[in-house]
Structures are given as structure tokens and as C-alpha cells.
Amino acid sequence: MISLTDLRKKYFGAPDATDEDMEIVRAVRGYVEGEIMPSRKELEGGWHRDEKLARSTFEKVHQGLVDIGVQRAVWPKRFGGLDVRGAVNEMMVEEISRGDAGLATHMGIITWAMLPALRANRMDLLQRFLPTICDDKPHGMCMALTEPSGGANTEDPTQHGRTIETIARLEGDAWVINGNKIWPSGAGIADIAYCTVCTTDAKKGDEGIAIIYVPPDAPGLSFSKPYEKMGMCWTDTNAEIYFEDVRVPKENRVAGPGEDAKILHDTVAMGRLGTCGFALGAAQACFEIALDWTKQREIAGRPVRTRSLHAGILGEMAQRIESARSYAMHVFKMSKNVALYGRPGEPFMLSKCSGAKAYVCNVAIWVAHKAIELMGSYGYSFDYHVEKYLRDVKILQLWLGGPQRALLDVALGYYNFEW
Ligand SMILES: Cc1cc2nc3c(=O)[nH]c(=O)nc-3n(C[C@H](O)[C@H](O)[C@H](O)COP(=O)(O)OP(=O)(O)OC[C@H]3O[C@@H](n4cnc5c(N)ncnc54)[C@H](O)[C@@H]3O)c2cc1C
């Protein structure tokens, strides 16, 4: 198994994390090597996408990661968590994604969907959800943001929530929700809650935005069949969500007028930054596969990787991955210093989070393509996994606003303009 020193070298000294914190990253890496890497094909149900095989493999490895403590790692001890610190979550996400980006997504959504309650310091909501999240069973959550009228629009702070069409109306002590979400990860299978972005009145702009936790068994909540898609075929489940007069207690709203909007923008920014770990894990896996294959494969009597042109490509893959990881870790550290850099959803930090996400995802896609090129037809084959990583990473670049939208945010961090 990888030594703690080598793990620290990979993460450039792993700032802020103690050796005890790093042990869980090491355990995750060991589990990925031993159990997930050999199951990558089965997680897709094999070449024929057999649902039964995919689901049973997913359940097995999901439980394995819960047993190691991944699901409870970042939560405070008083709720049953392990209270790991520093960038440990980002490192764990990268290691899981090195095995399977969809599995990392499914598990990562819990942290993302809990972020609004955490940001609002809602101890009652944390007390309601965290003890279950920290138990020994696998769980799922959902962050329901995207709507049929658009994903990038809904997330965009410059739109001030005016494009949101899911309406929450206060009736006595309850919010009554009507509307329709598309694509959310975990839709139809989340058992903890659906963190739902609504508006009380789109004309009110930011003042209208409301983030409300909806229980999975709320009457009036229903789902479409899961979407069939290019990658993350079974590991990340996406479907439409329908809200028809869904009533939830008033206190399920995270904060209040104006504050929910700030929390939404912070949550989107942190979701973008969090995506970097998924992309880095997949990129690292493609690099390692290419490194190994070009060592074994001999052409004209020499291993491919000893040819200068190929060594140059491998060198550039490493260079881009390392710069992408440094970029993501740097912005992650900035996001922890609100006093100096502002909230993650404010233009300066949004620029950093969106920029890091777009850059790291572009690197992952480039690395996967280069790995296929170096491996020739073997890279194109299902047997060698790289084509699966390529299919999985493409969505990382697109979700939470695509790469073009991200560049707008980067520019908006430097000067203001209407688009
Ligand atoms: C596997 C998967 C998982 C997902 N998980 C979730 C989830 O957990 N929760 C959730 O709510 N949603 C989720 N989504 C939805 C996803 O986040 C959205 O689809 C995504 O944000 C893009 O929205 P859209 O498809 O409506 O594209 P659009 O918003 O229509 O954008 C289309 C294109 O236009 C570009 N664009 C948009 N606005 C601008 C602009 N102003 N300037 C320049 N270019 C622009 C975008 O970059 C994009 O390339 C998921 C989707 C998938 C496929």
C-alpha cells in the first residue's frame, strides 16, 4: 500500500492534514486499489450494461467505502462523524474518482447537499440529517437545481433567480412546492432529503430564492425513469423530479429572503470547486494506465515510453495534472479564508472556483484523449478502461454551467459587464 510519505508527496505536502487525517485517505486508496479498480467494468454492468450486475457491484463497493468511514469522515464527532480536517475530503474524492467518477459523485452529493444547512448554521437540520449520514449504512442525497428552462441560468448570480420556475408558496406553517427539476444526481434514490432550489416569486429576484429540504417520502413528489447517458451509467442516477403541491414544514427552508440567495451562490461555487477532485482522480487514472501500458508495449524492440515523442506526451500529461491539482488546492485554501477573499459565491471567489473547475476538467479530458492516443486501439477498447474515464469526465466539464459559462465568471472576477 502507498506510504503516508508518498501520499503527502502526491498532494504536495497535504497542507493542514494530520497524519491521522491522512490515514483515511490512505485507507480509501487501498480500498480503491483492492476492490474498485478490479470492479470498474462491473460498475457499468459490463459491456452490455447489465443493470443487475451494475447495481450489485455498486452496492458492494458503496458499502465498502462507508465501512472505511468515507460517508462520515467530514462531519463533527458529536453527530457521529470523524471530524477530519484540511483538504482531506478533496483528497478522498480524488482517490475514489481514480477508481470511478460516478461513485465519487454519488457519495460527494451528500456533502454538497448538506452545505446550505451548514452555511446557514442550522443546528436543527444538521441534527436531523447527520446522525443518519454518519451511521454504518450507505445513504444518498440530492441537490435539485437544474430546470427544463436551463441549468446555467438557474445557477447564475447575474440572473438573480429570475429564471427559476419551481415555486414555493407559504401556507400557514408549510411551504407548498410546485415545479419540475431535471437531471439532479440521486433523483429517485436519495433517502435523506432533496435540497431544492425554489423561488417564492421570481419577480423578487434574489429576495425570492428559497432553498428547502424536501423529505424523500413527501406526498406529491415523483420521478421519471432514470436518464440513459454517455457515462456514469449506473453509478450516478439522474432523473426528472416533479413537485405537485408538495407540503413541507416551514422550518425546512434553510434561511430567509436574501440569505438563501447568498447560500445558493456559495453552494454553486463550492460545487464547481468540488468537481476538481472528480476530474483529477480520473485524469490520474488515465495517466497511470498510459504509463503502465507504454512500459509493457514494445514497438521496434523498445518500450513505447522510451521514445522521446511519447515520453514528451507522458511528461506533459504529468505537468498538466500537477498544475491542475495545485490550482484546485490553491483555490480550496482561498475558499477557507473568507475574511481575506470573500464568500465563495461572491464575484472574486466565484471567478476562482469556476476557473479552477473549467481548467481542471479541460485537463482531464485532454489527458484521457492523450492516453487513448498513446495506446492506439487498446486505448479505444472497453478492456483498458480509458474510454470509460473519457465518457465519465465529459459531464464534469458540462455540469454546473459549461466551460464557456465558466470563462464568463472568470472575466467577471476582474471587471463588471452585462452579457
Ligand atoms: C450526470 C449529470 C449529473 C448532474 N447532476 C446535477 C445535480 O446534482 N443537480 C442539478 O441541479 N443538476 C445536475 N445536472 C444538470 C447540469 O448541472 C446542467 O445540465 C448543466 O448545468 C448545464 O445546464 P443545461 O444542460 O440546461 O445547459 P444550458 O444552461 O442550456 O447551457 C448550454 C450551453 O450554453 C452555455 N452557456 C449557458 N449560459 C451561457 C452564457 N451566459 N454565456 C455563454 N455560454 C453559456 C453552457 O456553458 C453550455 O455549454 C447534472 C447533469 C448530468 C448530465
The ligand as an SDF file (V2000), in Angstrom:
LIG
                    3D

 53 58  0  0  0  0  0  0  0  0999 V2000
  -24.6270   13.2820  -14.9660 C   0  0  0  0  0  0  0  0  0  0  0  0
  -25.2530   14.6030  -14.6090 C   0  0  0  0  0  0  0  0  0  0  0  0
  -25.3490   14.9800  -13.2910 C   0  0  0  0  0  0  0  0  0  0  0  0
  -25.9830   16.1940  -12.9480 C   0  0  0  0  0  0  0  0  0  0  0  0
  -26.1610   16.4860  -11.6160 N   0  0  0  0  0  0  0  0  0  0  0  0
  -26.9320   17.5540  -11.2870 C   0  0  0  0  0  0  0  0  0  0  0  0
  -27.2750   17.7930   -9.9070 C   0  0  0  0  0  0  0  0  0  0  0  0
  -26.8440   17.0660   -8.9910 O   0  0  0  0  0  0  0  0  0  0  0  0
  -28.1130   18.8220   -9.6340 N   0  0  0  0  0  0  0  0  0  0  0  0
  -28.6150   19.6260  -10.6130 C   0  0  0  0  0  0  0  0  0  0  0  0
  -29.3840   20.5210  -10.2910 O   0  0  0  0  0  0  0  0  0  0  0  0
  -28.2720   19.4410  -11.9250 N   0  0  0  0  0  0  0  0  0  0  0  0
  -27.4600   18.4190  -12.2810 C   0  0  0  0  0  0  0  0  0  0  0  0
  -27.1330   18.2110  -13.5940 N   0  0  0  0  0  0  0  0  0  0  0  0
  -27.5260   19.2020  -14.6090 C   0  0  0  0  0  0  0  0  0  0  0  0
  -26.3630   20.0790  -15.0720 C   0  0  0  0  0  0  0  0  0  0  0  0
  -25.7640   20.7700  -13.9930 O   0  0  0  0  0  0  0  0  0  0  0  0
  -26.8610   21.0650  -16.1330 C   0  0  0  0  0  0  0  0  0  0  0  0
  -27.3470   20.2950  -17.2310 O   0  0  0  0  0  0  0  0  0  0  0  0
  -25.7410   21.9760  -16.5780 C   0  0  0  0  0  0  0  0  0  0  0  0
  -25.5170   22.9750  -15.6020 O   0  0  0  0  0  0  0  0  0  0  0  0
  -25.9930   22.6860  -17.8910 C   0  0  0  0  0  0  0  0  0  0  0  0
  -27.2900   23.1300  -17.9570 O   0  0  0  0  0  0  0  0  0  0  0  0
  -28.1390   22.8770  -19.2770 P   0  0  0  0  0  0  0  0  0  0  0  0
  -27.9720   21.4510  -19.6790 O   0  0  0  0  0  0  0  0  0  0  0  0
  -29.5100   23.3960  -19.0650 O   0  0  0  0  0  0  0  0  0  0  0  0
  -27.4030   23.7480  -20.3550 O   0  0  0  0  0  0  0  0  0  0  0  0
  -27.6300   25.2810  -20.6550 P   0  0  0  0  0  0  0  0  0  0  0  0
  -27.7190   26.0480  -19.3990 O   0  0  0  0  0  0  0  0  0  0  0  0
  -28.7410   25.3770  -21.6360 O   0  0  0  0  0  0  0  0  0  0  0  0
  -26.2580   25.6210  -21.3790 O   0  0  0  0  0  0  0  0  0  0  0  0
  -25.9400   25.0760  -22.6850 C   0  0  0  0  0  0  0  0  0  0  0  0
  -24.5780   25.5910  -23.0900 C   0  0  0  0  0  0  0  0  0  0  0  0
  -24.5640   27.0130  -23.1260 O   0  0  0  0  0  0  0  0  0  0  0  0
  -23.5090   27.5340  -22.3470 C   0  0  0  0  0  0  0  0  0  0  0  0
  -23.9750   28.7480  -21.6690 N   0  0  0  0  0  0  0  0  0  0  0  0
  -25.0010   28.8730  -20.8250 C   0  0  0  0  0  0  0  0  0  0  0  0
  -25.1380   30.1450  -20.4250 N   0  0  0  0  0  0  0  0  0  0  0  0
  -24.1540   30.8360  -21.0590 C   0  0  0  0  0  0  0  0  0  0  0  0
  -23.7610   32.1820  -21.0950 C   0  0  0  0  0  0  0  0  0  0  0  0
  -24.4100   33.0980  -20.3920 N   0  0  0  0  0  0  0  0  0  0  0  0
  -22.7040   32.5210  -21.8480 N   0  0  0  0  0  0  0  0  0  0  0  0
  -22.0200   31.6070  -22.5640 C   0  0  0  0  0  0  0  0  0  0  0  0
  -22.3650   30.3020  -22.5840 N   0  0  0  0  0  0  0  0  0  0  0  0
  -23.4040   29.9300  -21.8440 C   0  0  0  0  0  0  0  0  0  0  0  0
  -23.1560   26.4700  -21.3390 C   0  0  0  0  0  0  0  0  0  0  0  0
  -21.7860   26.5800  -20.9820 O   0  0  0  0  0  0  0  0  0  0  0  0
  -23.4560   25.2030  -22.1250 C   0  0  0  0  0  0  0  0  0  0  0  0
  -22.3100   24.8630  -22.8870 O   0  0  0  0  0  0  0  0  0  0  0  0
  -26.4860   17.0510  -13.9620 C   0  0  0  0  0  0  0  0  0  0  0  0
  -26.3510   16.6820  -15.3020 C   0  0  0  0  0  0  0  0  0  0  0  0
  -25.7600   15.4560  -15.6260 C   0  0  0  0  0  0  0  0  0  0  0  0
  -25.6980   15.0720  -17.0810 C   0  0  0  0  0  0  0  0  0  0  0  0
  1  2  1  0
  2  3  1  0
  2 52  2  0
  3  4  2  0
  4  5  1  0
  4 50  1  0
  5  6  2  0
  6  7  1  0
  6 13  1  0
  7  8  2  0
  7  9  1  0
  9 10  1  0
 10 11  2  0
 10 12  1  0
 12 13  2  0
 13 14  1  0
 14 15  1  0
 14 50  1  0
 15 16  1  0
 16 17  1  0
 16 18  1  0
 18 19  1  0
 18 20  1  0
 20 21  1  0
 20 22  1  0
 22 23  1  0
 23 24  1  0
 24 25  2  0
 24 26  1  0
 24 27  1  0
 27 28  1  0
 28 29  2  0
 28 30  1  0
 28 31  1  0
 31 32  1  0
 32 33  1  0
 33 34  1  0
 33 48  1  0
 34 35  1  0
 35 36  1  0
 35 46  1  0
 36 37  1  0
 36 45  1  0
 37 38  2  0
 38 39  1  0
 39 40  1  0
 39 45  2  0
 40 41  1  0
 40 42  2  0
 42 43  1  0
 43 44  2  0
 44 45  1  0
 46 47  1  0
 46 48  1  0
 48 49  1  0
 50 51  2  0
 51 52  1  0
 52 53  1  0
M  END
$$$$
